[in-house]
Amino acid sequence: MTRFLAATVAIFLLSAGPATDAQTLDQGIVKFQGGDFTGARGDLMPFAEQGNSTAQMFVAVMYANGLGTVQDNVSAVNWLYRAAEQEHTEAQYYLAQMVERGQGAEQDFAEAARWYGRAAQSGYAPAQFSLGSMYERGEGVAWDPAEAAVWYRRAAEQDHVEAQTSLGMLYATGQGVAQHLGDAMIWYRRAADQGSALGQYYLGSMYENGEGVDANESQAASWYLAAAEQGFVEVQFKLATMYALGQGVTQDHGEAADWYQRAAEQGHAGAQGNLGMLYFHGQGVPRDYFEAVQWLRQAAAQGMPRAQFNLGVMHAHGQGFAQDHAEAAVWFRRAAVQGHGLAQFNLAQLYFDGEGVDRDLVLAHVWANLAEAHGQADGGTLRDAAGGQLSDSDVTLAQEIALRCLQHSYQDCAR
């Protein structure tokens, strides 16, 4: 809660009372700002107990953050409530936040909406945004995107960036307002111009897809870069891909590797997998199978089928590992049961050849059949080769297994 103090101090000083009281209250605030929380609490608590909403707000902050006292959300809520009942706008807002989250009080969305509403009616932009969000989600109030738009607009017109992006999204999707991509762009740009990474991303996306504006990949890349530099992981991945493909920017695998690495270090599975393959091919970075394996393993551990497939290929060909068809089969199977067509084909080939697994023409037929269903034309050729060595009854069995496998989302593919 300390993040709201700077916005409230100037207001607090207007309500201090007589000059001597104001000086003492000011001293408490100065001590707080200087980090002397114990001294601040000693100065401010008497005013809080006498009903001064400024002091009550500061005391609530100290309890909520454990400053000069033990952290105690219940006491924080109690002091916020006392200030909020005196129409202290920020106290109403932060009381609503704590009630919404169930911090120091029982979680109660309706009560949170009530307090957001009181602060919003006073023109407090953060509360207007939060109330709009509750209307958009239908939490504590009836779901009403039109009412959400009303409150988002009031906050957005005060340059509340989250409200601007949210209002832009309503215009982009036509929820609560008539769909109008031009208006969506206006609000995204206002947020983007204030440095909102989300606004920059949405604006870049509209330029990339030609929504509300002529398509312009160069402009898209420019806005994506602004968002990516703020650490927006999805945009870092997208920007890296644009560099890898030369979309909107000059193709540059070194830049692609740099942005994939930034996203990969934040745990983005797609970036980890793509970075691994850049190391595998030596594109933008020196070829390094060890580095390739490290990044591919991280992506594979998150269930990324393409990374699992690529690890299978590396095991099968002895790239970065000693050649090991059994381990290749493990990775191909993990990708295959997620619908990866090439992995299904390679697994079928291993069953057909008896490499890394016991030779099994029925399972070769099953996985080759599934591979063809996923667009791998060679799967049909391999399936027919396996079928030519099977009895009619075994072909029927293989077809039944493949159908069952599909119907059960690859959870029942065994013989």
Secondary structure, DSSP 4 states (H G I P E B T S, - for coil): -GGGHHHHHHHHGGG--SHHHHHHHHHHHHHHHTT-HHHHHHHHHHHHHTT-HHHHHHHHHHHHHTSSS---HHHHHHHHHHHHTTT-HHHHHHHHHHHHHTSSS---HHHHHHHHHHHHHTT-HHHHHHHHHHHHHTSSS---HHHHHHHHHHHHTTT-HHHHHHHHHHHHHTSSS---HHHHHHHHHHHHHTT-HHHHHHHHHHHHHTSSS---HHHHHHHHHHHHTTT-HHHHHHHHHHHHHTSSS---HHHHHHHHHHHHTTT-HHHHHHHHHHHHHTSSS---HHHHHHHHHHHHHTT-HHHHHHHHHHHHHTSSS---HHHHHHHHHHHHTTT-HHHHHHHHHHHHHTSSS---HHHHHHHHHHHHHTT-HHHHHHHHHHHTTS-HHHHHHHHHHHHHHHHTTTS----
